[in-house]
Each structure stands twice: as structure tokens, then as C-alpha cells.
Amino acid sequence: MAADGDVLRSLNENGDKPFIIRPVDVRFTGSTQEIKALQKAISSLGWRIVQCVTIDTGEKALDVQRDQTTDRDAIRALTETALRLEAKFNVKYDGWGTVATQR
């Protein structure tokens, strides 16, 4: 949650309007089997799959996205959801990102 605050401060400094709905990206990493299981389930949970790639460690990374605001409550809910997915699928939640949106 502390990292979320850092990102939100950065967005604010760049003129972000937090109540504008925009794509927010999230990355999960894990073994091929774990990522495949997450990949099968995540679309039904309101996420779009952006890509699935192999990273330097040999693990898989699944990049997903959903449309939402970046106000504190929405980001807290996003992080809590990602942490639940992390626990359920035995993957690592690697954070979220988006661009500052002004209109």
C-alpha cells in the first residue's frame, strides 16, 4: 500500500485527475503452470489480458488491464484484489501502473 501512495503522488504531480476512468495495468509473475491457471480465470473477473511473456528469470509474466479510476479507494480495491489473486493462484503481484490522465 505504501508503494501505491508513491505512484499516486507521482500521478498527482503530473496533473492526473484521479476520477477519470482509464486503463490500469497490472503484472503477475510465476511458473508457466501458475500463470496459465490465472490466465484462464482472469478474463471472467473483469480483466483484459494484454500479454504473456517469458521474463529473464525464466518465469512467465502475465500483464492484464482493467478500466477504472485512480482515486485512493479504487487503487486500494485494485491492490486488494491483486493480492487475493496472488494468494489464490500462487503467483507474484508485481504492481500496477497507468499514465496521468487529465481529460
N, C-alpha and C positions, 0 to 999 in steps of 0.2 A: 504494500500500500504506500510505503514511503516513495518508491520509485514512481508510482502513479502521480504523486504530488509533484515530483520533479518534472515529469513530462507535461503535466497540466500547467505548471508555472511557465515552462518554455513556450507552450502554445499561447498562453496569455500574453507573454512578452512579444509574440509575433502577431498580435492582433486577432487572435481566434475569438469567434463568437460561439461559446460553448453550447448554445441551444439550437444550433443548426445541425440538422441530420446530415451525416456524411459517412462514407465507408471508413471503418476502423479495422485494421489488420491485426491478426494475432498469429503467433507461431508456436507450434508444438514440435518437440523433437522426441525421438525414441527409436526403438528397434523397428525393423520392417513390419513384423507381425503386429506390434502395438499400434503403429501408425495406420496400418491397413484397417484394424478394428475401429479406430477413431474415425477414419475416413468414411467408413460405411455408415456410421451413426450420425455424423455431424451435420449433414445436409438436412436431416429431418429436425434438427434443433435450431434452424433458422440461420445457419451459416452457409456461405458460398466458399467452395474450395477454389483457391487461387492457383496453387501449385503444390506438388510434392516432389522434393528433390533429395538427393544424397548429399550430405554435408561432409566436411573434412574428417570428422571422426568416424565416418563410415555409417553413421546413423542416418535415419530419414528425418526430414523436416517437412511438416505439413503447414502451409500458410493458408489461413482462412480469413474470411472477412464478413462483417455484417454492418448494416446501416444503423447508425444511432447518433446520439448527441455525445458531447464530451463534458457535460456538467459532472460534478463530483459524484452524484448519486448514480448516474448512468455508468460511469467508469468503475465505481465500486462494484456495481452489479456485474459488469463485464469481467472484472478480475475474480470475483467470487465464483462465477460460472466457469471460468477457465480453470480455476483451482479445483473445482469439483470434477471437471473433465480430466484433469491431470491425475487425480486420485483414482477415478473410475477406470481409466484406460492405461494406467501405469506409464504415462508419458511425462515429459517435462514442459511446463508452460514457460515460454521464453519471452513473454512480454507482448505488448501491443504498441501500435503506432498509427498515426494519421497525420495529415497536413493541417496546418492552421487554415481555418475557413472563415472568410469574412462576409460572405453573402451566399 
